[in-house]
Amino acid sequence: MATIIDGRNSAAELNATTARRVAQLKKKGIVPGIAVILVGDDPASVIYTRNKDRKAKKLGIRSILKRFPADARQAEVLATIQEFNNDDRINAILVQSPLPSQLDETTLVQAIDPAKDVDGFHPVNVGKLYGNEEGNYPIPCTPRGIMTMLSKYQVPIAGSNAVIIGRSNLVGKPMLSLLTNANATVTMLNHLTPNPQYYTQNADLLIVGVGQPNFIHAADVKKGATVIDVGINRNSSGHLVGDVDFEDVQKVAAKITPVPGGVGPMTIASLMEQTVDLAEWSE
Ligand SMILES: Nc1nc(=O)c2c([nH]1)NC[C@@H]1CN(c3ccc(C(=O)N[C@@H](CCC(=O)O)C(=O)O)cc3)C=[N+]21
């Protein structure tokens, strides 16, 4: 039976540290602030942004949730980003995705001050991560949370074979950079990869984010591997499930993240951590 990598517990631990850091900053008169921009009323996005807003306030972080109707125009969202860029009380800005089709996400993300880009999606920050640059810059929060959990559970990265399924800008590509920078041998698969099992069966570390329930079974996984499930799907009975057949895969994996209670809670905790980082870096 595999060790379950507990994202809720890891998040609680990280949030406790973040709350202490916020308290330290308050002594110097600094209150970290995050602004989340939500356009439309996609039910999942409404829940996630509400959770972020609540968690921030609980940790003592100033939080603004700015909502726009689904038919918002590009210019008005852009103007709001610029207001937050110029607002000294806000040091972290996030535009929740997905966005309605009339909005151009690339342009909006590029309008965010890179020093306030808490998602790490601005090309300046993407480039720094890709180049393994030294110094302080934000990185995407889901991969950051995954790296924190791998470290906490002492999963070796240097010298390992890591396989990533899914090449999104949110997860797969930043994960590729982080693991490569940490000296893993990284293979990135996509939906056209011939014989994907050839890769997955040799993976010491398997990271799955494709958006398909039960995409990975025990037969796809190397004995003793670590499996990280980034999927968020609703099954036929409305329950939240990942991309990995958890019951099956936990029989062969050494370590595995559940859904819910794995990568998700750590994403929000890492977002809060990085909000405080940005506040400290801007001092
Ligand atoms: N600009 C931007 N940044 C993001 O970081 C971002 C985004 N857009 N768009 C959507 C994805 C998804 N995401 C999640 C955050 C928390 C949970 C989470 O807390 N999940 C809980 C369960 C929550 C539930 O019950 O629905 C869990 O897995 O245990 C999941 C998913 C952030 N994202």
The ligand as a Gaussian input file, in Angstrom:
#p B3LYP/6-31G(d) Opt

LIG

1 1
 N       -5.150000      32.216000     -12.707000
 C       -5.411000      31.001000     -12.196000
 N       -4.627000      30.511000     -11.238000
 C       -4.895000      29.274000     -10.693000
 O       -4.164000      28.810000      -9.787000
 C       -6.032000      28.540000     -11.162000
 C       -6.792000      29.121000     -12.186000
 N       -6.469000      30.343000     -12.685000
 N       -7.846000      28.447000     -12.712000
 C       -8.246000      27.151000     -12.224000
 C       -7.112000      26.386000     -11.578000
 C       -7.586000      25.300000     -10.624000
 N       -7.130000      25.694000      -9.306000
 C       -7.469000      25.003000      -8.129000
 C       -7.242000      25.514000      -6.866000
 C       -7.644000      24.833000      -5.721000
 C       -8.276000      23.616000      -5.789000
 C       -8.734000      22.925000      -4.542000
 O       -8.647000      23.448000      -3.447000
 N       -9.260000      21.690000      -4.647000
 C       -9.753000      20.913000      -3.502000
 C      -11.216000      20.597000      -3.620000
 C      -12.126000      21.763000      -3.910000
 C      -13.520000      21.296000      -4.295000
 O      -14.127000      20.538000      -3.518000
 O      -14.015000      21.683000      -5.377000
 C       -9.004000      19.589000      -3.423000
 O       -8.471000      19.150000      -4.441000
 O       -8.998000      18.990000      -2.353000
 C       -8.486000      23.080000      -7.034000
 C       -8.084000      23.764000      -8.178000
 C       -6.448000      26.871000      -9.404000
 N       -6.391000      27.290000     -10.676000

